[in-house]
Amino acid sequence: AARMEGKSEGRSCAGKTRTRLLPLLAVLVVVGIVVAVIVATTGGDDAPVSPNAGTSEEAAAFFAASDVRLQRHSQREDGDDGWWLLLDTPEPVLCATNHGTDTLQTMEMSAPADVHGVLLTVDDDDALSLTLTAFLSSGRVYRARYAEVALAAGDGGDDGVYDLDLGDPTATAMAALPTPAAAGMDVSVSVSDVSDAAATVELSSSVAVVSNFRVARDAGGGVLDANDEGVQLVRPSMTEPREEHVLEVVGLAPSTPFAVQITLIDAAGVVARLEAAADPALTFTTTAASTVIPDAWVNVALASAGGTIAGRSSNWGGGSDGSSFGASKAIDGRGNTAWSSNGDGNDAWIEVALGGGEQQVVGVGFWTRTMTSSSRTSRVEALDAAGASLGQFDIPDASKMYSFALDAPATTGAVRFDVVASNGGNTGAVEVAVYVDGDA
């Protein structure tokens, strides 16, 4: 939670008994305040302990392996000058930043990342008390508190960047998380628009919060399957807390029961968790598959089939193909990772060299990524290694892979996908596919 301090001052009064009681009462008041803060933050002894919660030693190791820095920028081309909190983590996470007594900010990401940047709403000469909370795909919640630092403009040098040392944090693993009700949050949830590959989860809260949704196969009774490699950690795109949340969860397997776990954080740093085991409204079963590719089709774009990245327009944040949003994520066969361009919009493209070399291609597939209000591709063009068009294809939504048969088979050793139409931003792909006929 954001750091809170209580002070009590007693005034002298006539009478020895009353004078002696005042310090004692002051101590009791302070103790009461501290206990209240602890209960509000952790839920107290009755708060359920989260499965696979981790230890404070593991949390300390996580933040020790992270690169957390505070920078003041004064010459940014995008005009976003000010104090930036920059965070690189050893694994992709969703994060939240509490500072002051009532400010909560996040990076506008809907999926975990290992590179984070938040433009803080602070001014030069402010005293900054900073708390970082990291939400992991495993369900663990790690927290780091930093000692108060005094912000100063600094000269920034030739590049206009001034670094300020935050020092070493105090790190903890948040094992006991209260229910929203115990944390003073009145919430309601529902799941609707369930299809063979997607569902919409809605949450309303009486307190403005940032929400984090974990979705996995239902192991029974609303318990998330710990062995589900396709578990998703997602968040509605936001940079500050709000009361209404709508999230479209995509990439789900058909005819499968799922459960949702929701972890909330508010501006005071209070973290609460709602489990599907306690609220059946957070369980649902996807419908039967609506489209099925021919059994003989084999996706030779997959890395597991020997496919490799031959080129891309860019990777988000200038990362490598193997970074958290690098191009290799489009051929890893996983629905909970994605390649993201670095804001390329309709100029985004990715090229895959086929496993097995030159082959006769009979079909292609494309699964667009999305950030709710941007980054969704609605039309792509596929081209062979010589740049000849294999056709343009409409992508109805971001819920799953859409596959298409070519008008005529084409012999090529690589296929490039060009974004033709989108709603802009960090366009990219969850997965791409290039099919050959395994029976041919």
LINQUISUL-V656182 format. One record per residue. RES is the residue in one letter. PSI is psi in whole degrees, 0 to 359 (999 if undefined). OMEGA is omega in degrees with one decimal (none if undefined). Layout:
<<RES & PSI & OMEGA> <RES & PSI & OMEGA>>
This chain:
<<A & 160 & 174.5> <A & 142 & -175.1> <R & 134 & 179.1> <M & 139 & 179.5> <E & 139 & 177.7> <G & 137 & 177.5> <K & 143 & 177.7> <S & 127 & 179.0> <E & 128 & 178.8> <G & 139 & 175.7> <R & 147 & -178.7> <S & 142 & 179.1> <C & 158 & 178.5> <A & 142 & 178.2> <G & 126 & -176.3> <K & 319 & -176.4> <T & 314 & -178.7> <R & 322 & -180.0> <T & 320 & -179.8> <R & 328 & -178.1> <L & 328 & -175.5> <L & 312 & 177.2> <P & 321 & 178.8> <L & 316 & 178.0> <L & 322 & 179.6> <A & 317 & 178.9> <V & 317 & 179.9> <L & 321 & 178.5> <V & 314 & 179.9> <V & 315 & 178.1> <V & 317 & 179.2> <G & 319 & 179.1> <I & 316 & -179.3> <V & 315 & 178.7> <V & 318 & 179.8> <A & 319 & 179.4> <V & 317 & 179.9> <I & 315 & 179.9> <V & 316 & -179.0> <A & 330 & -175.8> <T & 318 & -173.4> <T & 347 & -179.2> <G & 355 & 179.2> <G & 188 & -175.5> <D & 338 & -177.3> <D & 356 & -179.2> <A & 137 & -179.9> <P & 139 & 177.6> <V & 128 & -177.0> <S & 135 & 174.8> <P & 145 & 177.6> <N & 44 & -172.9> <A & 334 & -176.6> <G & 178 & -177.5> <T & 165 & 177.2> <S & 329 & 176.9> <E & 320 & 178.0> <E & 323 & 176.6> <A & 318 & 178.4> <A & 320 & 178.6> <A & 323 & 179.0> <F & 311 & -177.9> <F & 332 & 175.7> <A & 328 & 178.8> <A & 354 & 178.0> <S & 159 & 175.0> <D & 102 & -178.2> <V & 125 & -177.7> <R & 152 & 179.4> <L & 126 & -176.6> <Q & 141 & 171.9> <R & 121 & 179.9> <H & 137 & 179.3> <S & 0 & -177.4> <Q & 33 & -178.3> <R & 139 & 179.7> <E & 329 & -178.4> <D & 358 & 177.4> <G & 359 & -178.5> <D & 65 & 178.0> <D & 152 & 179.5> <G & 196 & -178.6> <W & 123 & -179.9> <W & 133 & 168.2> <L & 120 & -178.8> <L & 134 & -173.7> <L & 120 & 171.0> <D & 129 & -174.8> <T & 155 & -178.0> <P & 346 & 174.0> <E & 157 & -179.6> <P & 134 & 179.2> <V & 165 & 162.7> <L & 140 & -176.4> <C & 163 & 176.0> <A & 148 & -176.1> <T & 117 & 173.1> <N & 135 & 173.1> <H & 158 & -170.5> <G & 211 & 179.3> <T & 345 & -173.6> <D & 32 & -179.5> <T & 130 & 178.1> <L & 127 & 179.3> <Q & 152 & 176.3> <T & 163 & 170.5> <M & 145 & -177.4> <E & 79 & 177.9> <M & 140 & 179.0> <S & 354 & 179.6> <A & 158 & -178.6> <P & 147 & 177.7> <A & 161 & 175.8> <D & 3 & 174.7> <V & 124 & -174.6> <H & 145 & 174.7> <G & 127 & -179.2> <V & 123 & 174.6> <L & 108 & -173.7> <L & 145 & 177.0> <T & 70 & 179.3> <V & 167 & -179.6> <D & 160 & 172.5> <D & 145 & 179.3> <D & 1 & 172.3> <D & 156 & 169.1> <A & 120 & -171.3> <L & 120 & 170.5> <S & 118 & -168.3> <L & 134 & 173.8> <T & 127 & 177.5> <L & 135 & 175.6> <T & 125 & -179.2> <A & 130 & 179.0> <F & 119 & -174.5> <L & 156 & 179.3> <S & 337 & 178.8> <S & 348 & -175.5> <G & 352 & 178.0> <R & 151 & 176.9> <V & 116 & 179.6> <Y & 143 & -177.8> <R & 141 & 176.9> <A & 130 & 176.3> <R & 133 & -179.0> <Y & 145 & 177.9> <A & 152 & -178.3> <E & 135 & 177.2> <V & 151 & 177.9> <A & 123 & 179.9> <L & 143 & 178.2> <A & 150 & -175.1> <A & 312 & -177.6> <G & 166 & -178.1> <D & 335 & 175.6> <G & 350 & 178.6> <G & 196 & -176.8> <D & 330 & -177.4> <D & 359 & 177.8> <G & 21 & -178.7> <V & 126 & 179.5> <Y & 123 & -178.2> <D & 140 & 177.5> <L & 124 & -177.6> <D & 127 & 179.0> <L & 345 & -176.2> <G & 183 & -179.1> <D & 138 & -178.3> <P & 169 & 165.5> <T & 118 & -172.7> <A & 142 & 178.1> <T & 154 & 170.3> <A & 125 & -176.2> <M & 94 & -174.5> <A & 318 & -177.0> <A & 111 & -178.9> <L & 129 & -179.8> <P & 162 & 169.7> <T & 159 & 176.6> <P & 320 & -179.2> <A & 318 & 179.9> <A & 336 & 179.7> <A & 7 & 178.4> <G & 19 & 178.7> <M & 120 & 176.0> <D & 108 & -174.7> <V & 153 & 171.6> <S & 145 & -177.0> <V & 156 & 175.0> <S & 156 & 175.7> <V & 131 & -177.9> <S & 178 & 176.6> <D & 47 & 179.7> <V & 128 & 178.6> <S & 198 & 179.6> <D & 346 & -175.5> <A & 359 & -173.8> <A & 164 & 174.1> <A & 154 & 179.0> <T & 126 & 178.0> <V & 130 & 178.7> <E & 141 & 179.4> <L & 133 & 172.7> <S & 136 & -178.1> <S & 142 & 176.5> <S & 344 & 179.3> <V & 137 & 177.1> <A & 128 & -175.7> <V & 163 & 164.0> <V & 133 & -174.3> <S & 147 & 177.1> <N & 124 & -174.1> <F & 126 & 170.0> <R & 129 & -177.7> <V & 127 & 179.4> <A & 170 & 176.2> <R & 144 & 178.9> <D & 115 & 179.9> <A & 357 & -178.4> <G & 129 & 178.0> <G & 22 & 179.4> <G & 10 & 178.5> <V & 128 & 179.7> <L & 135 & -179.3> <D & 114 & -178.0> <A & 343 & -178.2> <N & 7 & -179.4> <D & 107 & -179.5> <E & 347 & 179.6> <G & 15 & -179.5> <V & 138 & -179.5> <Q & 138 & 169.5> <L & 115 & -174.1> <V & 160 & -178.0> <R & 139 & 171.1> <P & 141 & -177.8> <S & 119 & -178.0> <M & 159 & 175.4> <T & 353 & 179.4> <E & 162 & -175.5> <P & 154 & 176.9> <R & 172 & -175.0> <E & 331 & -177.5> <E & 131 & -176.4> <H & 131 & 175.6> <V & 125 & -176.8> <L & 126 & 172.1> <E & 115 & 177.2> <V & 125 & -175.2> <V & 174 & 176.5> <G & 26 & -179.3> <L & 150 & 177.4> <A & 143 & 179.2> <P & 157 & 175.6> <S & 45 & -174.6> <T & 134 & 174.7> <P & 137 & -180.0> <F & 156 & 175.1> <A & 150 & -177.2> <V & 134 & 173.5> <Q & 130 & -177.2> <I & 126 & 177.0> <T & 127 & -174.2> <L & 150 & 173.1> <I & 137 & -178.9> <D & 182 & -173.2> <A & 340 & 176.5> <A & 357 & -179.4> <G & 5 & 178.2> <V & 130 & 179.7> <V & 133 & 179.4> <A & 158 & -176.8> <R & 137 & 177.0> <L & 123 & -177.6> <E & 143 & 176.2> <A & 333 & 178.6> <A & 336 & 179.7> <A & 346 & -178.5> <D & 99 & -178.0> <P & 345 & 178.4> <A & 344 & -178.9> <L & 21 & 173.1> <T & 147 & 178.8> <F & 165 & 177.8> <T & 127 & 179.7> <T & 157 & -179.2> <T & 174 & 178.3> <A & 154 & -178.0> <A & 134 & -178.1> <S & 334 & 177.9> <T & 141 & -178.7> <V & 129 & 177.0> <I & 158 & 178.7> <P & 142 & -177.8> <D & 330 & -175.4> <A & 346 & -177.4> <W & 136 & 179.6> <V & 130 & -179.1> <N & 103 & -178.4> <V & 6 & 173.4> <A & 340 & -176.8> <L & 142 & 175.8> <A & 324 & 179.4> <S & 342 & 177.1> <A & 7 & 179.1> <G & 1 & 178.8> <G & 145 & 178.5> <T & 160 & 177.8> <I & 120 & 178.6> <A & 340 & 179.2> <G & 164 & 178.5> <R & 157 & 178.4> <S & 320 & 176.7> <S & 167 & 169.5> <N & 145 & -177.5> <W & 135 & 178.0> <G & 11 & -178.4> <G & 19 & -177.4> <G & 173 & 177.5> <S & 171 & 177.0> <D & 336 & -179.5> <G & 4 & -179.9> <S & 177 & -172.5> <S & 334 & 174.7> <F & 29 & -179.7> <G & 165 & -173.5> <A & 332 & -179.1> <S & 341 & 178.4> <K & 341 & -179.4> <A & 354 & 179.7> <I & 21 & -178.2> <D & 357 & 176.9> <G & 15 & -177.3> <R & 138 & 179.8> <G & 356 & -179.1> <N & 18 & 171.4> <T & 166 & -179.3> <A & 150 & 167.4> <W & 135 & 175.9> <S & 131 & 171.7> <S & 170 & -179.2> <N & 62 & 178.5> <G & 31 & -174.8> <D & 345 & 179.2> <G & 232 & -178.2> <N & 357 & 177.7> <D & 5 & -179.5> <A & 144 & 174.7> <W & 156 & 177.2> <I & 139 & -179.0> <E & 136 & -177.3> <V & 127 & 171.1> <A & 129 & -170.3> <L & 141 & 173.0> <G & 130 & -177.7> <G & 0 & 177.7> <G & 208 & -176.2> <E & 129 & -177.1> <Q & 169 & 178.2> <Q & 110 & -176.0> <V & 133 & -179.2> <V & 345 & -178.3> <G & 165 & 177.4> <V & 164 & 177.8> <G & 151 & -179.3> <F & 132 & 177.4> <W & 108 & -175.5> <T & 145 & 169.3> <R & 168 & 178.0> <T & 153 & 172.8> <M & 43 & 178.8> <T & 296 & -176.3> <S & 0 & 179.9> <S & 177 & 172.1> <S & 11 & -179.9> <R & 123 & 177.9> <T & 132 & 179.9> <S & 347 & 177.8> <R & 135 & 177.7> <V & 157 & 171.9> <E & 135 & 176.2> <A & 137 & -179.6> <L & 150 & 178.0> <D & 184 & -175.2> <A & 334 & 179.8> <A & 358 & 179.4> <G & 6 & 177.7> <A & 138 & -176.9> <S & 135 & 173.6> <L & 357 & 178.2> <G & 159 & 172.7> <Q & 145 & -171.3> <F & 135 & 178.8> <D & 135 & 179.0> <I & 106 & -172.2> <P & 321 & -177.0> <D & 184 & -176.4> <A & 17 & -172.3> <S & 336 & -173.2> <K & 179 & 173.5> <M & 131 & 172.4> <Y & 126 & -174.7> <S & 148 & -173.8> <F & 139 & 173.7> <A & 139 & 176.1> <L & 154 & 176.8> <D & 327 & 177.3> <A & 142 & 177.9> <P & 148 & -179.4> <A & 135 & 179.7> <T & 121 & -177.6> <T & 159 & 177.8> <G & 357 & 179.5> <A & 153 & 176.1> <V & 133 & 177.9> <R & 138 & 177.2> <F & 120 & 177.3> <D & 132 & 173.9> <V & 124 & 179.9> <V & 320 & -179.3> <A & 140 & -179.7> <S & 178 & 172.8> <N & 24 & 170.0> <G & 181 & 177.4> <G & 211 & -176.4> <N & 66 & -179.1> <T & 158 & -178.8> <G & 201 & -175.3> <A & 138 & 169.9> <V & 313 & 177.1> <E & 150 & 167.3> <V & 157 & -178.3> <A & 144 & 171.5> <V & 121 & -171.0> <Y & 141 & 167.8> <V & 159 & 179.7> <D & 108 & -178.3> <G & 343 & -179.9> <D & 351 & -175.8> <A & 999 & none>>
